[in-house]
Amino acid sequence: MIPEPSAAAASASRSSEQNNDGANSSGAVNHSEDDSGNENRQKSVRRRKRTHKPSENVKSKSAKASRSSVSRARGRKQKHVEAVTLFEVITMGRSAMQAVIDDWIEAYVTDRDSSLLDLISFFIQCCGCKGVVTAEMCQNKEDSDVMSKMVEELDEVAGLQYKKFLAFPWILTVTWPMDTDSMEYPLTQSGPYRRWFHSEFCDFVSVLVTQCQHSVIFDCYLMNTVISLLTELSNSYVRAFRHTCTLAAVKLLSSLVGVALSLSVGIENSQKLSEVQKTKTMRQKSTLQLERIQKKITELREKRTEIESMMDIIFKGIFLKRYRDVLPEIRSICMEELGLWMKLYSSSFLNDSYLKYMGWMMHDKVPDVRLKCVLSLQGLYGDPVLLPKLDLFTSRFKDRMISMTLDKDNEVAVQTMKLLVLISKNSDDVLSLEDYKQLLQFVYSSQRPLAATAGELLYSRLLNTASPASETQDDPNEEEEEHKQQTFTRLKALLRFFQESQLHKHVVYLVDSLWDCGGALLKDWPALTSVLLQDPPSESQVCVCLCVCVCVSVGLTQDENAVLVEILVASVRQTSEGPVLAGRSGAKKVMSAREKKIQVDECTKLTEHLIVVLPKLLSKFSDSPDIVASLIKIPQFFIPECAEAGNTQVVSDLLAEIGAVLDLHSSPAVLEAAARTYLSLCGEEMTCCSEAQTARDSLIQSWVDKLTSLLQSTLKEDRLSADEGETREITVTLKKLRAFYNCHDLSGWTLFELLSPLLSVEGGQGGPTPEVLLEVLQCLSFSMVWSLNTSDTLTSKEKAVAQRLQLRLFCERGHHCLSHSDLCVRQQAFLGVCDVLTAHSYQLHVWDPTSFGPLLYTPSPKLQRALLTFVCQHVFVGAESDSHSGVSENSEEERLEDLHRQRNLLAAYCKLIIHGVLEMSMAAEVFMYYMKYYNDFGDIIKETMYRTRQVDKIESSRTLVLCLQQLFVRLKREQESGSGRAHPGVQTFTSIKELARRFALTFGDLVKFRECVVMIHRNGIEFVFQEFSQGPETPTPLYLSYLTILSEFSSKLLKPDKKTVFSYLQKHTTEHVIDLREECWQPLIYYRASLLAAAEGEDAASYVSSDRRPNRSPLSKQKLEGNKSPCLLTPADSKVSKGHRSSFSPSRQEKTTDMDPFSVPVDPPARMLNLGGSVVSASNDAEDDTVEVEL
């Protein structure tokens, strides 16, 4: 809203009588807020309450026009109704609006000048202006003196803006405050009021034109004044005037289009009557009536011409200036209404002269403007009658429309794709094959709305036209055969499209894109399975069917069968789970009750059909592991309540075929799919769970028996003497057991006792192969995890002791495998040990105290060091130091796979720290690489910091300190050693300082982490000055430069804590002789400055520069002039203590220390972290790969 103008401007008033003798007369309309009666009465209007309620004083002349109409609109509920303005009518609804406008028209006929002033005031008020409108009569529109006074300027002294313009026969002057552009107006207010006002304002303009179309709209006075008013205000640099009046102007033109259409209908009807009169005989023909009809046609044409002239004036005077407005809302309004004009009044607007604006604005930088253009074009291309007029536009802007499918705004891209679908349906020759090839690839888009629209284009263009045309058959068998042929033809076309695109390997995204439009085809389970079960036809059938259906005679190749099986499985998944896919957004995640019921019905149908047909499919494709792996997934989506699932014979056939497949294949995909399928079928909610459990147990028992016999014959005296065939059988059996152990609890078969001896066999000639060790480690890991997860079985101490012995044995054997020559074995041993220890930690937290609890197991220090060493050597390695890389430059896929494995290793180790299996200080070695490997592992390390801080924020902060101190000590030793080669664990001083800055950024809440930050500073000060004895050979502490790193945490100190830390620093520096002129004490100066900089609003660098000026302190200046001895820094004469000198005295320091507000205890020397044992040695112990960390 625009605030009130000054009293001087607001005092202007309009004269109640016009001067009959003078050439000009003037008046003013004042919009103020002192009419409290109108405000109170507005609250009782039949509309919801609003936040924007302007009001103004209304003269009796302006009130006379609407008094009776408001009474009719409100009924007889009120005995007395006060006068309201046209602006207040908006709050009353459309019915009251029509009544008031009718009475306004009556008042306009009586006194058009006063009524026009009321209408002018209405448009000014809708702009949010409550200023002053002054009107003067102008007798000559072409007067050059008058036109020279049409200005828009501001008065900075009075704080007002003035706009003087001609709305013939009025010269209007609007006065309003200067800050109009920064204030809200009705069309920009937040909340529902803006949408409501926009709708009501547009309705008012439409009703005004509709009610006036048969009377005063053609008097050459009303419309001229209104159009002049809107034209001038829409040219204002004030946003409120420009936006509101542009909206009113285009809505006025849209309403005039409606009037022109009604006139055209009247002309057409009159011409029909005229033709009827002309066809009559001479006796029946009435000359007088024919003349009246011709006269009416002439009058209607003249009115239509006048209306078209008004539309042309609005278009040229307002639209052509505003469609490129700087305000995107105005551009959107213009494009939306232009599309409406073209569609409704195509005879005048649908030509290239107007279409070019639509094409130009499709390049607008604001998405909403482009969206309005696309939506308008959808209305045009959707009407086949209008298509011939769009040929030139289509050829000119087709490339732009195709490129807009890649728009960064998702809604614009989706609506553009819908526009191209309309063009494709209505015009076959517009889009070329290359255009279709580009557009159809959007079925693999990550945005589901865009992919679904592209799927509609694919279905309408390729699949819906692929079926051959045929006459209607009366025989049901022939109809069924015809349906099968059509389905086969469509599926063939779909398979060809997928194979030719070669863009994406996942069929599920293609199925999801076609689901909305082609769901009937994809859910036709009998047709899909019949195509898969179809045998290749013989040569005689080929000759007979050659002319009927070529595709049926050819059949499907093996690759096409594989793709069709994937389509079948994806369709089953889509029916069961819905359109939610990983990596694709925009899907509806919440289903209604009706949609859920439909989903259950569809799942029942697929279960009833596929549970019978699936054994046949498995039998036919049993030789193809890829196809079988996909088919075995289908039972996972069966619905439990299906009646066919209770048929014992059907279920037995299915389980028998799955067992036969497992006997033939041992690929990971087949085994994983079979294990998950058995897990689904063995669920308690399934009616066939007992049969499935029996079949699963039989399979497991057969594999265990086979493995037992193989090991008994080959494993003798801690040596595995197996030939190549036996080793292959052992490996295959272990793979099957490992796949099922991942999903099913196989503890009843005591596999741990059977397989653990294989880990005791020494490597070399008589040891197991890496493939066997890999499978054994995974099986034993799953065995321990299942055992630790079922703690309720620990009913006695003997069972708990046995479980702890198994845990200890597995960790020891896994520790031994960490030094195996094969990389995969080492990685699996590491992951297995980490997973088992994490499961043991979880077991200790969730066990039931009422039952016998598990026994605690703590990994040995050697195992802990070995795990840390493994992480440092296998995770934090560069591409140049990766000794396991077979080639110098790995491909991108191999690099990503290696990165994925490294992230899994790091995450497994970090879980041990988070769950308390390892000491939190063991994470210091991991935190060192936070910045160096930020792109690869930064998220994992940051999450570890966050989780450890939730467990113990003080200990977590100590770990950060230990990390920085270890890096600093390594750097100092590297510098002292002077060796040419750099150790991998050594980082530069700049990188350590940057790491400290990143650590400091993790302390967001200063109050929450107050103790942590203070502890970091105190620990750092003790690290620098502890056991420091100043002498000629050691004038400064060895680790003094660490204070520069510590200064990165100074900004996280609260102001009271800064003083406390500064006092603590003074306590350690009081006994030493410090010379500020020597460069070696620069870190101390920098750190002290960082503690005091925030309080003074300066940075540390400014304090450092001031510290080094000898003329800052009179005392130091005197020493420099009168003494030759070095300047000794004491607490009393510190140069940086200007304004803080009292805090440097020893007595003051002691008081500050005693009044520590949060009392963080200082660690005694005996509890200081031992850095010597936690640093990776870089000297003579090069052959030792372990990292020594004190526990």
Disulfide bonds with the S-S distance in Angstrom:
none
